[in-house]
């Protein structure tokens, strides 16, 4: 058989079993990796991999693509997901991070410092906590997450109005 090559991954065991049976009926030896570990009520902890020999990989792909082309997705859909991820990362970098930094700095500056900060001795070293720093970091992270979520929210498209009506 030689080396095995993964041609598809699944998170639903029954789909993997159906494709395995289909390929075996066509004379292609198939191995399902992680098939037994994925059988639990909580969902698959690992993806199930449909593997075939190196020589049979192209034939197996074309057979499954013939029967069920949705298993492989389309390049247009992959490109759209890639664009969405890049836009979300750009929004996070341009809006979320600066908002988090600004809110954190403002919180640190505007929070009054305690008269005597709490002191803790650890291994004969004195550690003084500045509550303002912790508060500023927490506020900054919350603002960063909020800005990223708000900027990523899709607005529903308005329905097209019929021509000639106001």
C-alpha positions in Angstrom: 0.0 0.0 0.0 2.9 2.4 0.6 2.4 5.7 2.4 -1.0 6.9 3.3 -2.3 10.3 2.2 -5.2 12.2 3.9 -7.7 13.3 1.3 -10.5 14.5 3.5 -11.2 15.3 7.1 -14.5 14.9 8.9 -16.1 15.9 12.2 -19.1 13.6 11.7 -18.2 9.9 11.9 -21.1 8.8 9.7 -20.0 10.9 6.8 -16.5 9.4 7.0 -18.0 5.8 7.1 -20.2 6.5 4.1 -17.2 7.7 2.0 -15.0 4.9 3.2 -17.7 2.3 2.1 -18.1 4.0 -1.2 -14.4 4.0 -2.0 -14.0 0.4 -0.8 -16.8 -0.6 -3.2 -14.8 0.9 -6.0 -11.7 -1.2 -5.1 -9.7 1.5 -3.2 -8.2 0.5 0.2 -9.2 3.1 2.8 -8.1 3.8 6.4 -10.0 6.1 8.8 -7.6 7.7 11.3 -9.2 8.8 14.7 -12.5 7.0 13.8 -12.8 5.3 17.1 -11.7 8.2 19.2 -14.4 10.4 17.6 -17.3 8.2 18.9 -18.7 10.0 21.9 -21.8 11.9 22.8 -20.0 15.3 23.2 -18.8 15.4 19.6 -15.5 14.5 18.0 -12.4 15.6 20.0 -10.3 14.9 16.9 -11.0 15.2 13.2 -11.5 11.9 11.4 -9.1 11.6 8.5 -9.9 9.6 5.4 -6.6 8.2 4.2 -5.7 6.2 1.0 -2.5 5.0 -0.5 -0.4 7.5 -2.5 -1.2 5.9 -5.8 -5.0 6.0 -5.1 -5.2 9.6 -3.8 -6.1 11.2 -7.1 -8.7 8.5 -8.0 -10.3 8.7 -4.6 -10.6 12.5 -4.7 -12.1 12.4 -8.2 -14.6 9.7 -7.2 -15.8 11.5 -4.1 -15.9 14.8 -6.0 -18.1 13.2 -8.7 -20.6 11.9 -6.1 -20.6 14.8 -3.6 -18.7 17.9 -4.7 -19.7 19.8 -1.6 -17.2 17.7 0.5 -14.3 19.6 -1.0 -15.9 23.1 -1.0 -15.3 25.6 -3.7 -12.3 27.9 -4.2 -14.7 30.9 -4.3 -16.0 30.1 -0.8 -12.4 29.6 0.5 -11.4 33.0 -0.9 -14.5 34.6 0.7 -13.6 33.2 4.1 -10.0 34.3 3.6 -11.2 37.9 2.8 -13.5 37.9 5.9 -10.7 36.8 8.2 -8.4 39.5 6.8 -11.0 42.2 7.3 -11.7 41.0 10.8 -8.0 41.0 11.7 -7.6 44.5 10.1 -10.6 45.8 12.1 -9.1 44.4 15.3 -5.7 45.9 14.6 -7.0 49.3 13.6 -9.9 49.7 16.0 -9.6 47.1 18.9 -6.0 47.5 19.9 -5.9 51.3 19.9 -9.2 51.5 21.8 -7.9 49.1 24.4 -4.7 51.0 24.8 -6.5 54.4 25.1 -9.0 53.0 27.6 -6.3 51.4 29.6 -4.2 54.6 29.7 -7.2 56.7 30.6 -8.2 54.3 33.4 -4.7 54.3 34.8 -4.4 58.1 34.7 -7.9 58.9 36.0 -8.0 56.3 38.8 -6.7 57.8 42.1 -3.7 56.0 43.6 -4.3 54.4 47.0 -2.8 56.1 50.0 -0.9 53.0 51.0 -0.7 50.2 48.4 -1.0 46.7 49.8 2.3 45.1 50.5 3.0 41.4 50.3 6.2 39.6 51.4 7.2 36.7 49.3 10.6 34.9 49.8 11.9 37.9 51.8 11.1 40.3 48.9 8.6 43.1 49.3 6.0 43.2 46.5 3.8 46.3 46.2 0.7 46.0 44.1 -0.6 48.9 42.1 -4.3 48.3 41.7 -4.4 51.0 39.0 -2.3 48.9 36.7 -4.6 45.8 37.1 -7.7 47.9 36.6 -6.2 49.6 33.5 -5.2 46.3 32.0 -8.7 44.8 32.6 -10.4 47.9 31.2 -8.1 47.9 28.2 -8.7 44.3 27.4 -12.5 44.7 27.7 -12.5 47.8 25.5 -10.3 46.0 22.9 -12.7 43.0 22.8 -15.8 45.3 22.7 -14.4 47.4 19.8 -13.5 44.3 17.8 -17.0 42.8 18.3 -18.8 46.0 17.5 -16.7 46.7 14.4 -17.2 43.1 13.2 -21.0 43.1 13.5 -22.6 42.9 10.1 -25.3 45.4 9.3 -28.3 44.0 7.5 -28.7 45.2 4.0 -31.7 47.4 3.3 -34.2 45.9 0.9 -34.3 47.4 -2.5 -37.1 49.9 -3.0 -39.3 49.6 -6.0 -38.7 52.2 -8.8 -41.0 55.1 -8.8 -42.1 55.0 -5.2 -40.9 57.2 -2.4 
